[in-house]
Amino acid sequence: MISTGARAASGSCRPHGRLRAAASAATTALLALTALAALPQGTAHAADTLGAAAAEKGRYFGAAVAANHLGEAPYVSTLNTEFSSVTPENEMKWDAVEPSRGSFSFSRADQIVNHAQSRGMDVRGHTLVWHSQLPSWVSGLGATDLRSAMNNHITQVMTHYKGEIHSWDVVNEAFQDGSSGARRSSPFQDRLGDGFIEEAFRTARAADPNAKLCYNDYNTDGVNAKSNAVYAMVKDFKSRGVPIDCVGFQSHFNSNSPVPSDYRANLQRFADLGVDVQITELDIEGSGTAQATDYGNVVRACLAVSRCTGITVWGIPDKYSWRASGTPLLFDGNYNKKPAYHAVLSALGGSTEPGGPGTPGAGCTATYTTAEQWSGGYNGKVTITAGSSPISSWSVNVTLTAPQKVVSVWNGSPTWDSSGNVMTVKSGWNGTLAAGASTSFGFTVNGGTAPPPQVGACTAA
């Protein structure tokens, strides 16, 4: 993951992992029994959350979580409701947990782990050895000291969380971009040589024999020079008994780096080496139908590969994404479910809520197009289409990125949130639609043309 900034950390006193794990297991079992008891016997139903739908497919569906957002009620509610796995966004990186040599601080990472365990969620550890977000003292070490520091860091962090982490990104982003397939320059590569990755994995296995050990990287989603180099390394490790259990594919996509056509085939070739594959940092810039289609295709690719064990999106609402201007996540800034959310849930075999895109015979759908555009703004058009039943009213959220502002609206009644960036448009004279019928509303935006507005799911009555 490209750096999003270090998190300050302070000392902590933490209960023993086995006790907390046992308590979590008991809580999880109780919740499971309660849920089973609440279901009518003999009645099957489609799951209606991401985590539950993924679980029915034998996978997890997770999110990257930042400790400083755990005090925000909508953030926590969405996390608790929708996801079955968490990855600390920055709180387990080297600068956060070992800011000075030999002095470890786990309080912020513990906060995330404790929350996850209280909800019966899995935790992915991210990341032990990475060239970025290193405290300055690491770069100043000679080879002997650096080897000792690397192995001690791995051992101390993994021992602290022993038995509590499902999968660890042991080494992150060790290969260069481009056509060379070479290793990236870093303190570890430059002073310890190619063998540092193998040594890190062997140290990690000794520290926690039961955790899955992963190599994680970006721009390896299709078959290319970089993914070929990683593939050769994994193949070599498996042939020599180097402990590696999984490969993580970050899967950061946008118009310049779209989902590759050989995405599924690439996942499969790694799985064929005898490792699990995980989609570890998924986000896809865009909005509306195009973004939803890409998300659905990624999920279906994972489901088509039996050893693709789970998917993690890199954040929850767009406003906290490291690429916020590209609106790349499943929830908008107000935690409304986007078309991409419904596409993911549908791909997982879940049941989308009434009014969600792709829900046959229920509610309505909303589709955005740009009608006219000029240097400082544009006219947008949203088409509302009823499902297979008549509706009497509809409502749609439209989210813009500052400094864009809506200056006029027609064929709908608008209200705005406190930020002035999220507009809710409700029907007026055009609320009543026959089954399958359509209407539209429009709006004028000043303040630029990019990115396009993000249109949320249509709700109807």
N, C-alpha and C positions, 0 to 999 in steps of 0.2 A: 504494500500500500504506500503510495506517495505520501510524504510527510504532511500531516495536518496540524503540526505544532505539538510541542511537548506538554504534558500535564504535570503540574507540581505535585509532589507526594510528600507525605509525612509519615512518621513512625506509627506502628500499630501493634496492638496486642490481639491475637486472633485465636479462637478456639481450635482445638486439634481437628485436623481434616476428617479423620475417620468418624469422630463423634458427629460432626456436622453432616457428613455424608449419610450416616445411618439415620439421623433425624430427617434428612431430606427424603431418603428412601421410604421411611415410614409415612411421611406426609403424602408422598406421591402415591403410595399404595392405598392410603385412606381415600384420597381424592378419586382414584380410579374406581375403588369399590363404590363410593358414593355416586359417581357418574353412572356406573353400570346399574345400580339399583334404581336410578331415576329414569332409565330408559324403559319403555314398554318392551316386554319380552317378545322376541320373535319379530321385532320391527326393525327394518334396515332404513338408514337415512344417510344422505350425503353430508359429509362434514362441511361446516360453513366458516371455518377459519383456515388460514394458511398452514399453521402447524398441525392441526388435526387432519386436514386433507393430505398433507405430505406423509403423516404417520400411517395413514391407510395405504400408502404406496411404499411403505418401508423406508421412508426417508425422513430427515429433519428439515425444517425450514427456519432459518435463523436470521438475526439482524446484528449488525455492529452497534454497540451500545456505548455511550459516553456517560461516565459517572456523574458529571455535572448537570445532566438532564434528568436524573432520577428523582429530583424534587418537583418535576413538572407533571401534574396529574394526567393530562391527555397523553403525554409521552409514555408514562408507566402503564396506563390503561391499555393503550394500543400494543405495547410490548407484551403485557401479560395475556392479552386476549388472542393475539395473532401468531406468536412465535414460540417455537419449541427449543431454540438454541440461541446462545448469545456469544459474541466475540467482543472482548474489550477493544475499543477503537484505538486508544493510545496508552491505556493505563498499565499494560504489561510490557511495554517497550523498554529498552535498556535504560534510557535516560529517566524514566519514571520510577523504576524499581531499584536501580543501583546508581544513584546520581553521583556518589563518590565511591571509590574502590572499597569493596568489602562492607559497605553500609547499605543495607537493603530496606526498602520502604514499600509496603504492600497495601497501604490503607485504601487507596482509591481502587485498585484492582479487586481487593477483598469486597468492597462495596458492591461491585458488579457480580462477583461470584456468589456472595451471600444472597443477593436478590434472586439470581437464577436458581440457586438451590432451593430457596423458599417456594419457588413455583414449579419445581420438578423439571427445570430446563437443563439441557446439556450446555457445556461451556467449551468453546474452542480457545486455545491459548495462542496469542499472537503478540509478539514473535520473539524468539530467543536470540537469534543471530541475524543481524541486518546491518547494512552499511550506513543507514540513515538513523536519525534520532539517537545517536550515540553521545554520551557525555564526553566532554573534551578530554578527560583523563585517558580514555581508551586509545585515542589516536596517538598519544605520546608514548605508548609502550613499545619496547623492543619485542622481538619474536618470542623469546622465552617467557617474558612476563605476559604477553598477549595470549599465548596458548594457555597459560595458567589461569588468567582472568576469564577467558572464554569458557573454559571447562568449569570453573567455579561458578560463574554466572548461571550456566545451564543447570548445574547440579543444585544450587541454592534455590533457584526459582521453581524448578520442577519438584524438588523435595517439599517446598512450602505448599504446593498444590497437589501433592501426590494423591492419586485416587479421585481427584475432583475435576480433572480436565479430560474431555473426550478425545480431542485431537490437538496436537501442538504443531504450529508452524515453526519447525526447528530452525530452518534456514530460509531466508526470504530474499528474493530478487538478486540472485548471485550471478546472473548472466546478463551480458550486454544486449541492448537493442541492436537492430540492424542485421546485416547479412553475415557477420563474422562467426557467430556462434561461440564467441570467446567469453571468458569469465569477466565480470565487472571488476574494475579496480576498487579496492576497499582495504582498510587496515588488515583484515583477515586474509584476503587474497594476496595482497602485496607482501605480507610478512610471513604467512604460513603456507602459501602455495595452494595448489588444487586440493590437497588432502584435508583442508580445514573442514569441508562439508562432511566428509566421511567421519572425521573425528567428532564433529558436533553430534552426528546421529548416534554414534557409538556411546558417547557420553550421555546422551538423552535416554537411550535405552536402559543404561545402568541406573539412571536416576529414577525412572518410573517405567518398569517393564510392561505395564498394562495400558499406557497411553498410546494412541495412534500417533505415529511420527510422520510428519508431512514436509515436503518441499513445496514452497508457494512462490508463484511468479505471475507477472502480467505480460500481455502481448504474446502469450503462448497458446491462445485459444484455438488457432488453426495450425495447420502444418506449415512451418516456416523454419528459417535457420535457427531461431532462438528455441522454438519448441523441439526441434530436432536435437539440439545440444542437450536440453534437459532430458529428452527421451533416452539419448545415449548414456547419460549419467545414471538414470534410473535402471536401465537395462544392465549396466555394469554392476551397480550396487546389488541388484537381485542375483546376479550370477555369482557374486563373491560373498553373499551372506551379510552384506552391510544392512543394518536394520532400517528399512524404510517401508512404511505402510500405506502411504497415500501421497497424492500430488494435488495441490490446490491450484485452481485456475481462477484468477481474479475476475476476469470478464467485465472490464470497464469498457463500455461501448458508446460510440456516438457516430455522427454522420461521417467523420473522417476515419473512424475505426469501427466499422459495423460488425455485426455478428457474422463470422465467416461461414461460407457455405459448407465447409468441411468440419464444422464445430463438433457435431456428434461423432464423426469418424475419428477425429483427433482424440476426443475423450476415450473412445473405445480402444484405440491402439495403446494408450497408456494402461487402461484396465487390463488389456491382454498381457501386459507384463507381470500381472499378479499383484497390482496395487489398487486400492480404492482411489476414486477421483472425487473431488469435491469442488463445487463452485463457491468460492470463498469470499468474494467482494463485489457481487453483482450490482451494477447500476447501469442504466441505459438512458442517455440524454434524449429529450424529446417530449412529446405529448400526444394525447389522443390515440387514434387508431394505430398509427405507425409504431408508436412506442409499445402499445399493448400487444401488437403482433410480434414484435421482437421479444418481449418478455415471455410470451406464450411459447415461442419457438425454442428459447433457451430451456424452459422447464421441460418441454417435450423431449429435447435432446438428452437431458439428464435421465428422464424416465426410461429412455430407450437403451440406456447403458446400465446393466444390472449392478455394476460396481460403483455407480455414481450414487453416493450415500446421502448427499444433502446439498442444500443451497443456502447461502447466506447473502442477504442484500446489505450493502454497505451504508446502513443508516435506516431511519424510520421515516420522518417527514422530509420533504424536499428542503425546507428552510435550514436544516442542520447538515445537509450533504456537503462534502468537500467540493462538490461541483453544483452548488445551489442554483446558479443562474441557468443551468441546463435542465433543471427539474427532473432528475434522473430516477427518482424512487417511486414507491407504490402509493404513498400518501402525500397529499398536498400540505401546504403550510398550516392548514387548520385540521389536519389529520382526517380529511375526507378521503375516501377510497377513490383512487383514480381508475380510468379504464384499464390501465396496466394491472392493477390489483385484481380486477375481475377476470382478466385474461389469465393470470397466474392461477387463480383459484379454479377456474374452469379447466385449465390444462391439468391440474392436479386431480380432477374428478370431483371437486367440491361443488357445493350448491351456492350460487351467487345470490345476493339479496335481491328483492324485487326492485326493478329499475336498473339493475346492473347490466352493463353491456353483455350481450351474449346470453341473456336469460330469456329463452323462448316463452312468449305468451305472457310476460310479466312486465308491467310498468311501461317504461319508455327508454329510448336511447338518445344520446346527444352527440352530434357530429359537427366538428368545427372546420370551416374553410375561411381563407382570407379572400374577401371580395375585391377590394381595391387597395393599392399600396402606393405610398409616395415617400419622399426622403425622410420626412419627420413623423410618419404615422401610417395608419391603415384603417380600413373598415373590416370588421370581423363579422362572420355570420355563423350562427349555431342553428342547426336543423334538429328539431325534436320529432321523433317518430314513435307513435304508440306501438305497443306490442300487439298480441293477438286478442286483447280485450280493450274496450273503450276506456278512455280516461277523461277526467273532468278538470284536472289541473296538473301542472308540472313545475319543477324547480331545478335549476342548474347553477353550480358554482363556477365562476371563471376567475382564474388567478393570473395576475400580470406581474412582471418583474420591473421594479423601479429602475428608471424614472418614468416608465410608461404609466399613463393615466387614462381612464375612460372619460371622455368629455360629453358623450351623448349616447342614449340607448333608445331603440324603437322596438315596438311589438313585444315589450316585456317590462316588468316593474322591478327596478334594481334597488338593492341596499348594499352597503359596504361594511366590512369589518373595521376594527380600530386602526389597522395599518393603512387602509385605503387601497390595498393591493388585491383583496379578494372581494369580488362582486357576486352576490346571489341574485339571480334573475328569476322572477316568478311570472307565471302566465297571467294575462289579463283577459281580454276579449277572446284570445285564441287558446284558451285552456282546454276546451272540450274537443277531443279528437276521437274519431271512429277507429276501430282496430286497424292497424297498419297505416293510418293516415299520418300526414306530416304537417308541421308548421315551422316557422323560424322566427328568431329575433336577431337584431343586429346592433352593433355598437361601433363608435369611432374612438380610436386611440391616438393620442399624441405622445411624443417622447421617444420615438424610435420604433423600429420594426422587428427587432430580434431581442430575445427569443420570442416565438409565438406564444399566445396565451395558452394556459393549461385549462382544459375544460373537464370538470369532474363528472361523475355519474349523474344521470337524470333520475329524479324521483318523481313519482306520480301518485295521484289519488283518483 
